[in-house]
């Protein structure tokens, strides 16, 4: 797969929901530089894209996601409140399997690990063998949004809960250097580290009326609005557009993102990659999967922006790791 005069490269693809299509652009950008990572570790959407790459099915995945419309996204939402998440997820991953291949992890063209989380023990779970679809499905199970997966007496959720950018996993794959992709790096500058002093006050009569009206609209009303539902759901899951009254989904999503950001910083400080690529995808909402072309373009641009750093890192790893 690669010549004997260069290092073995590991790739760590992080979480980010719809922002994750930027991973496709990153891989395309690296390929234009003549770089094809040898081993891949993926978390959440990074596991999905990483699996396609590891099976040499990245063009098929790109073709599929670039054809998404907001109607297509709605059509794949098998909505259910009784499965531990807003969506069951089976429709999405049935179609995904056609794009990345129905294979076992150990039969992929490149070594691959998907990261998930044991819901009850908090243990980090690495999938290095077995059914690829099930591993990716478990890794992508965003709490509250996508139903958890039951496997071997465990309930598994999104790997981002414990390892949002799995650099440690990529390093454990016996590589010489690790290139990581962080999809949420450009939000860090806007996150307050120090606590903010606020004075609590009782809600006004107007606040109570507005809150009751907001609740009465309810989530079920959104289901009757067809295409508007997708846009509405995207807005509720993306608070970057304003400071309106957040719905339940926005609260879950934003809270998870804050927790992931804090945890990610600690992990990356303790176990940094050789190169961290940071696509500018902050304006893409959590559920805006139909904006794939924008995300892919942002991924390619991020590689070009970091090209000099990538080349410098590679020049310091000329000799491959001895067996």
C-alpha positions in Angstrom: 0.0 0.0 0.0 2.9 2.3 0.6 6.6 2.4 -0.2 9.1 1.2 2.4 10.7 4.7 2.7 7.9 6.4 4.5 6.2 6.2 7.9 3.0 4.4 8.7 0.2 7.0 9.1 -2.7 6.6 11.4 -5.9 8.7 11.1 -8.1 9.7 14.0 -11.6 10.9 12.8 -13.6 12.7 15.4 -17.3 13.2 16.2 -19.5 16.0 14.8 -22.8 14.7 13.3 -23.5 16.4 10.0 -20.2 18.3 10.2 -18.6 14.9 9.7 -18.9 14.9 6.0 -15.8 17.2 6.2 -13.8 14.0 6.9 -14.5 13.0 3.3 -12.9 16.3 2.1 -9.9 15.8 4.4 -9.2 12.4 3.0 -9.6 13.8 -0.6 -7.3 16.6 0.3 -4.7 14.3 1.7 -4.9 12.1 -1.4 -4.2 15.1 -3.5 -1.0 15.5 -1.5 -0.1 11.9 -2.2 -1.0 10.8 1.4 -3.2 7.8 2.0 -3.4 7.0 5.7 -2.7 3.3 6.4 -4.8 2.8 9.5 -8.0 4.5 10.8 -9.7 5.0 14.1 -13.1 6.6 14.1 -15.7 7.9 16.5 -19.3 8.6 15.7 -19.6 10.1 12.2 -15.8 9.6 12.0 -16.4 5.9 12.3 -18.8 6.0 9.4 -16.5 7.9 7.1 -13.5 6.0 8.3 -15.2 2.6 7.6 -15.9 3.7 4.0 -12.3 4.7 3.5 -10.9 1.6 5.1 -13.0 -0.5 2.7 -12.0 1.7 -0.4 -15.7 2.8 -0.7 -15.1 6.6 0.0 -16.2 7.7 -3.5 -19.5 5.7 -3.1 -20.1 7.3 0.2 -19.4 10.8 -1.2 -21.7 10.2 -4.1 -24.5 9.1 -1.7 -24.2 12.0 0.7 -23.8 14.7 -1.9 -27.1 13.7 -3.3 -29.0 14.3 0.0 -31.8 16.8 0.1 -33.7 17.8 3.2 -36.5 15.5 2.1 -34.0 12.6 2.0 -32.9 13.3 5.5 -36.5 13.3 6.7 -37.2 10.0 4.9 -34.4 8.3 6.7 -35.7 9.3 10.1 -37.4 6.3 11.6 -38.8 8.3 14.5 -39.6 6.7 17.8 -39.5 7.8 21.4 -39.5 4.2 22.7 -36.1 3.1 21.7 -34.0 5.3 23.9 -33.6 8.0 21.2 -35.4 10.2 18.7 -34.6 7.8 15.9 -34.3 4.1 15.7 -31.5 4.4 13.1 -32.1 1.3 11.1 -33.1 3.1 7.8 -30.0 5.2 7.9 -27.6 2.3 8.4 -29.4 0.1 6.0 -28.6 2.7 3.3 -25.2 3.3 4.7 -24.3 -0.3 4.4 -24.9 -0.1 0.6 -22.3 2.7 0.5 -19.5 1.3 2.7 -20.0 -2.4 2.1 -21.4 -5.4 4.1 -18.2 -6.8 5.5 -16.5 -7.7 8.7 -14.0 -5.3 10.2 -11.2 -7.8 10.0 -11.8 -8.1 6.2 -11.5 -4.4 5.4 -8.8 -3.2 3.0 -7.1 -1.2 5.9 -7.0 -1.7 9.6 -9.9 0.1 11.3 -11.2 0.6 14.8 -14.6 2.1 15.7 -15.0 3.6 19.2 -18.3 3.3 21.3 -19.2 3.8 24.9 -20.8 1.3 27.4 -23.8 3.3 28.6 -23.7 2.0 32.2 -20.1 1.4 33.0 -18.7 4.3 30.9 -16.1 2.0 29.5 -14.5 2.8 26.2 -15.3 0.0 23.6 -13.0 -0.6 20.6 -14.4 -2.6 17.7 -11.6 -4.3 15.8 -13.5 -7.3 14.5 -17.0 -8.4 13.8 -19.8 -6.9 11.8 -18.9 -3.4 10.4 -22.4 -2.1 10.3 -23.1 -2.9 13.9 -19.8 -1.3 15.0 -20.4 1.9 13.1 -24.1 2.0 14.3 -23.0 1.7 17.9 -20.3 4.3 17.5 -22.8 6.8 16.0 -25.5 6.4 18.7 -25.7 10.1 19.8 -27.4 10.1 23.2 -31.0 11.1 23.0 -31.0 11.3 19.2 -30.1 7.9 17.9 -31.2 4.8 19.9 -28.4 2.9 21.7 -27.3 -0.5 20.5 -27.5 -3.7 22.6 -24.6 -6.0 22.0 -23.2 -8.8 24.3 -25.2 -7.7 27.3 -24.1 -4.1 26.9 -26.0 -1.0 25.9 -23.6 1.0 23.6 -23.8 4.7 22.8 -21.7 7.3 20.9 -17.9 6.9 21.3 -17.7 10.7 21.6 -18.9 10.4 25.2 -15.5 9.0 26.2 -13.1 9.8 23.3 -14.4 12.5 20.9 -11.2 12.5 18.7 -9.7 9.0 19.1 -6.0 9.9 18.9 -5.1 7.3 21.6 -6.8 4.6 19.6 -4.9 5.5 16.4 -1.6 5.5 18.3 -2.4 2.0 19.7 -2.5 0.7 16.1 1.3 0.7 15.9 1.7 3.7 13.6 4.6 6.2 13.3 2.5 9.4 13.2 -1.2 10.3 13.7 -3.2 12.9 11.8 -6.3 13.9 13.7 -9.4 15.7 12.5 -11.2 17.9 15.0 -14.6 19.1 13.7 -15.4 21.4 16.6 -12.1 23.2 17.1 -13.4 26.5 15.8 -16.0 26.7 18.6 -13.4 26.5 21.3 -12.5 30.2 21.3 -16.2 31.1 22.0 -16.4 28.7 25.0 -16.0 30.4 28.4 -13.5 28.6 30.6 -14.1 30.7 33.7 -17.6 30.6 35.3 -19.9 33.6 34.6 -21.6 35.3 37.5 -25.4 35.5 37.0 -28.2 36.5 39.3 -31.1 34.1 39.5 -34.5 35.7 39.3 -38.1 34.4 39.3 -39.7 34.2 35.8 -42.0 37.1 34.8 -45.6 36.6 33.8 -44.6 37.1 30.2 -41.8 34.4 30.5 -44.4 31.9 31.8 -46.8 32.6 29.0 -44.1 32.3 26.3 -42.7 29.1 27.9 -46.2 27.5 28.0 -46.8 28.5 24.4 -43.5 27.0 23.4 -44.3 23.7 25.2 -47.8 23.5 23.8 -46.4 23.6 20.3 -44.6 20.4 21.2 -42.5 18.1 19.2 -45.4 16.2 17.7 -46.6 19.4 15.9 -43.3 19.5 14.1 -43.9 16.0 12.7 -46.9 17.4 10.7 -44.9 20.0 8.9 -43.1 17.8 6.5 -40.1 19.5 5.0 -40.3 22.3 7.5 -39.6 19.8 10.2 -36.1 19.2 9.0 -35.2 22.9 9.0 -36.8 23.3 12.4 -35.0 20.4 13.8 -31.7 21.7 12.5 -32.3 25.0 14.0 -33.2 23.4 17.4 -30.0 21.5 17.3 -27.8 24.4 16.3 -27.7 27.3 18.7 -25.1 29.3 16.7 -27.8 31.3 14.9 -29.2 33.2 17.9 -30.4 33.1 21.5 -34.0 32.0 21.1 -35.8 29.7 23.5 -34.0 26.3 23.2 -36.1 23.2 22.7 -35.4 19.8 24.3 -33.3 18.7 21.5 -31.2 21.8 21.6 -30.6 21.4 25.3 -29.5 17.8 24.9 -27.3 18.5 21.9 -25.6 21.6 23.2 -25.0 20.1 26.7 -23.4 17.0 25.1 -21.2 19.3 22.9 -20.0 21.2 26.0 -19.2 18.0 27.8 -17.4 16.6 24.7 -15.4 19.8 24.2 -14.1 19.8 27.8 -13.3 16.1 27.7 -11.7 16.4 24.3 -9.3 19.2 25.4 -8.1 17.1 28.3 -7.5 14.0 26.1 -5.7 15.9 23.4 -3.5 17.7 25.8 -2.4 14.4 27.4 -2.2 12.6 24.1 -1.7 15.0 21.2 -1.6 14.0 17.5 1.3 14.9 15.3 -1.1 17.0 13.1 -4.6 18.2 13.9 -6.7 19.3 10.9 -9.6 21.6 11.8 -12.2 22.1 9.1 -14.3 25.3 9.5 -17.7 23.8 9.8 -19.1 25.6 12.8 -22.1 26.9 10.9 -23.3 23.5 9.9 -26.0 22.3 12.2 -26.1 18.9 13.9 -28.8 17.5 11.7 -28.0 19.3 8.4 -26.7 16.2 6.6 -27.9 17.7 3.3 -25.0 20.2 3.4 -22.5 17.6 2.5 -20.9 19.5 -0.4 -20.1 22.4 1.9 -18.6 20.2 4.6 -16.5 18.3 2.1 -15.2 21.5 0.6 -14.3 22.7 4.1 -12.4 19.5 4.7 -10.3 19.9 1.6 -9.6 23.5 2.4 -8.5 22.6 5.9 -5.9 20.2 4.5 -4.6 22.9 2.2 -4.4 25.3 5.1 -2.4 22.8 7.1 -0.3 21.6 4.1 3.0 23.0 5.3 2.5 21.5 8.8 1.7 18.1 7.3 4.7 18.1 5.0 7.0 19.2 7.9 5.6 16.4 10.1 6.1 13.8 7.4 9.7 15.0 6.8 10.4 14.2 10.4 9.2 10.6 10.0 11.1 9.4 7.0 12.0 6.0 8.3 9.2 3.5 9.0 8.7 1.9 12.4 10.8 -1.3 12.8 8.7 -4.5 13.1 
